[in-house]
Amino acid sequence: MTSPQGFVSRAEIARLAQVKRPAVSNWERRHKEYPRPRLVEGEQLFLVEAVLEWLDQRRIPSNALLADERPGATFGERFRRNLASPAAQLPQARPAFRSELPTTADLWRTLERLRGTYDIVRYRDLVLSLIYTRAQDRVEWSDVLAGSRGDATARTTPIVSKLRTGDTALNVDTNISAELVEFADTAVGELGGAGAFRALLDRFAMLERKRGGEFYTPPSVVRVLVDVLAAEAPGEIYDPCCGSGEILLTAALQTPGLTVHGDALNAEALVLAKMNMALHGVDAKLGSQSIDVLSRPDQALSSYSYIVANPPFGIRDWSREDPALNRSWLYGPPPRGNADFAWLQLVLERLEPGGRAAVVMPAGAAFRGGRERVIRQAMVADGCIESVIALPPMLFYGTAIGATIWVLHRSTHPRQELLLVDATGLGRLSQRARREFSEEDHEAIRDVLANWRAGVVPAREALPTAVVTAEELSSSDYDLTPGKYAIRKPAASTDDCRQDIATLLRELDRLQEQAARADLAMDQVIRRAQILESPFGELPPGWREVTLVDISELTSGPFTRFTRASDDGSVGVVKPRNLDGGRISGTFDRVDEDTAGKLANYRLAEGDIVCTRTGTFGRHALVTSAHEGWICGTGLIRIRPREAVDPQYLSDYLSSPWVLDWLTRNSAGSVLPSINTRVLGTLPVVLPPAEVQGTIGRTLHALSDKITAHEQIARTTVALRNALFPLLTSGRVIPPE
């Protein structure tokens, strides 16, 4: 039975998986990814395909294996075997229920089809706003759909009005298709408001990759943070950079009775967090703050018994002057070029005596030198670090590198030693080559911290750990990398490694197919290209060489004092740090509407190009509708193409190595190179006819798609090599001769 159809009840799942009935309820309660029930003929039932997909990822404990089952067998194998048996006796009156959107994967496929030309960030805001509005007011939504079947505009107008009112309003498009409105209605009906919002939030974060990590923390990391924090009610929990609120939400649901507080670093994240909390029935006190909170002089701030955070890593220009000059610090001024230890000290400042915090940090925070080494030494001496936990790679969206969790506390009687935990060997690769923790992994991390707090030295065979003192750390430059001290447990079993390798091979197959499509698209474009014989140095008829100022308007960003962010700012400011890979992303400064009004000459429009004017040349980004009306910040030049110029073509042209070489040769200054609008305006630009500009853009995009596909293949191949290496060098895998 390769494609089982139909529905099963909880009792039938227990019978087919050969577990006790409470075990099924336990799976459903403890695992957010467990399939959601559907209401079929008045009964809550589960789609067989969804149950099997989940059970295929869950191994049967060795002490629960049946006589004919191999070590490493999954509950999915057992379920499938029993389902195929004539004795399965599933009710015949339950046909496969064919709803329009039966699974989360189908939800996503439908959304992709309806996306059209939407920028992904703007599309995310629109879809999640629709889900939230539909979940909050089902009656009015249904009335709108039922009363205006023949008039799409009449159907969507009241919906748009609701989206743009209240404290959960995002700047969404007014041109909403009726099909998208119906999608939101069906999605909430199938998964519930909270379930649909959570599932789609995760998918959008995965699609946005690095940008997604700025507003969303993956479930495995959230669970570890909440577990090691071990908050107890009553108490107050706070997140200074709460993103879409998933960490606070998990803590509140796991420990009812906590008073929830949080601040977001931009207006979009704040709205997402408010929606997320409201849909899950959590009363949270949420606000916003700019990155300036790190460098403000000491002030009376609220303190909390628990703090949890996943701050943005490595913010460079977080302080407008040397941090040593602008405020006092608990353990020493952080470097101006990296805000990681500013976040750690902010958390400790806001922690009540006896309180505890859990903060995600990049791996480098545990060993970097300079000011950061001095701060680590002071923190170790003060006893405020309870533990550092090293996480495995591939947990986060958009990056394969690992991270650490720092568990901090403010105790009147601090311990003179700290616990280092090496959890880099935990987790299992999912089908999309992203690592996720199992229930057993979470229990291992939670138990090792609980034992440590109870005064019991953790057993090293359960998880590699080390208990170190300040004296021991002083001899290693206060390097807190757990892997340097923790004794590793034996290598993973062959079955574990085999499953990881199988997952990577499946991902390679998928990427090879994607690369083949990209290769075909590129070959079709290149093979159709005509190579003309023309005198060297001459352009085809209709082509011309112009200067940048001939085809665009160039404007330098305003002075810094005009773009200082305010806590209640509603208009974003794009700065050099926000240019990444041709896109605008990252943590944004903001200004209020009054200030933005005074900066009208520096507003951005869709199709503008912003580029750096000092430091590293060649960094630029094309402005999309997501950043329409924002402010061009200090350190940037706004290039506004004239009508005859395709903005995408000009952006691609500015990416060429020749342009980068020209910028380097024509810049002023040796220590900090810079270029002004007058010089940049003299940049020679080859300008084809308008229709040819679009063709060139499609050709370059085909090449970019091929580069992206092969880069992903290279990363996955590296992961496969790393997974095979210990097997090859231990004799457990014998390669063919």
Phi, psi and omega in degrees: 000090185278338181223077182296146181240163172101191185233155177224153176270174178298319180296321179291325175299315179299318182292316182287328177274354179056052173231168178286151183305319179297335180297324180294316177298323179294318177301314184295323183283323190266345185240113182296333183276358179297141184305147178272142178286155174245151177270107181241115180051041175081005182236141177281116182230164183241138177293128185302316181301319182292321178297316180297318179301321180286317182293333178297338181266001186245111181284148177279127177305148184301327181279358179246004180292142175278169186300326184263012182255138180278156173300136181092358178296153181252161175296333178297319178297316180295315180300315182294320179297315180290328179293325180282346181290143176301339182275005183300320174055049174282144180303129182285344184278008181248087178288162175298120184279120185258082174276167181294324184229077189283337183223166178299322179299320177292323175305312185292321178297320178295317179298319179299320180294324184274354188295318181064232184260011181300136165298142189298322180293315178296323179293318177303311182299319181295311184296314182292328176294320177296316179300314181297313183296318178297318181291329183279336185216072184295322185296308181296321179300313180297321179298320180296314181296317184288329188269358186218043184299330185263359186228101184297321181294315178297330181291317188269340184303310179294331177294313179301319179301318180291323181297332188258016179235157177086180184274006174244029181272129173249161181280082185259160181292142178276345182267081184256128180288147177298330180295323178290324176297317179293325176302312180299321179298315181291318182299314180292323177296326181279313188252351188083158183298310181295318181294316179294318180298313182295316182296317182285328175300317179296317181294318178297318179298320178296319181291321181282346177054249185299318179294326179297327179293348180278343179235000187215135176251129183302150185304321181297320180289320178302314183298318179296315180303313183292321181295314184286335176292323177049052181292148178233143178267149357283154180178167180245130180242143187220142173234116183284350179214071199282357179055228178270011170086009187292330180287312178299320181298314180298318179297318182293321180288326181283329182232081179301143180105351176285142172269123191259128176231148177196153173234138175257156182269355173206165187293324181296314180297322180299317180294317178300318180296318179297317178299312183302314181294315184297318182294333179265005177072027180257126178274109184235144177262099187245141177218196180224156176207153179271173179295345178298343180302334182287330187249004178292151173300156181307138178211166181287108179242152178294151177241158189224154180282334178222138176227137178224142184199146168234078186288158175297135184281144165059037178296127188274304187260053183281341181233133184281352175213178179304123181304337179292343185262341191259350180189171174268152183234145181299318187232008176125150182292131176287166175292147180294334183273005180202124186267004187304313183279347169290319177297314181300319182286326175299317179299314181293325178297327185263007181267130178293154171304130184087356182278171184222149180222153174228121188229131175281133179225151174294157182301327183295338179298338182280344186222352183297153184266204178067220182299327182293324176295321179296318180294317179301317180300315181294322179293319177297316180297326181278348178074023183272353178263115178277319184199154169234126183245122178272127180263155180285166177287168172069023174274329188261155177286137171084359178208144179263354185284156178277178179214181178228157172244123178262121177260116186246156175209157176245094184245143176285342178230070184293149176285150182267017178214160181226161185256126175252129184238124178259097180259020184290344179269000183271169175095161180224139179290132176281180183294341178258025176058037171242137186278140178224148179273143173274171177300322179296322177297314179298319180296321180297316180292315180299317184292324183293325176288320180297319178296319181297317179291334178276001179088011180259124178291123185299147177286125187289337180289339179285320182198133181300120182222164173209138174257120186235153178251168178299323180297317179294322181289331182298331181282349179241029176061031179056039174283121182256021178292115185302324183297342179285338186240327187286139177277124184282146175284168180304155182302155181301155181294159179301322180298317178300311182296322180298320180292320177298317181295319179298320179296316181294323178294321177296319179294322177297319178301315180298317181291325178296320177296318178297318179294323179297320177295319178295321178298316181296316180298318180292317181298320179297322179290313184291318183293331179279349182291143179258127176263110187267144174270111179217156179304138182300133177091352180263145179264154178297162177302136180091345177270154177208156175256125182232178171257161184300323181290338178290332189243006181203164175256128183250130181223129176279146178296162183284178178290157184303321186299339179275343186247019177294130186287147174248156183298326183256023182297141181243353181245126183285153176239124178270125181239170181306325181294344183271001178264115185216112176062034180082006180236160175261120184204179176104196178270128188253141165285161182220154173232159178280171185297323180298314178296318180298325178298325178286345182251028185303328181291347183249011179294151178258147176235154177302131183099347172293159173237131176248137181221156180286149179244354175222162175077233183281118180276163178093349179277118179208167180208147176271128182283127177256182180296338181296335183241021175300130177086357177285177184256135172283117188275177178299144178089000181239157171242131176267126177251118181248102183297146176279175192301325185282001186247129174282117182303323180294321178298314181296321178297317177297320180298319180292346179275354186289148177302327180298317180295318179300318178296319179297316179299318180296317182290333185256007179278160178250151177091142181256321180285312178231092182301146179212162178217144180250175184294328181296313180289316181299328180295341180273001180301123177291137179229129173276121185242106176283175172300158187304317183292330180286327178303316179295321179296317178299319179300317179295323178295313180296323179294323177298318177294319179296319178299321179294318178300313181300314181299316183285331173295320177295322177297318180297316180296317181291325178294322176298316178298321178295318177299317180295326179288326181281332187306308181295332178286318179294321184274358177252358179083005181275348173231124180253111181290153178294149180283000000 
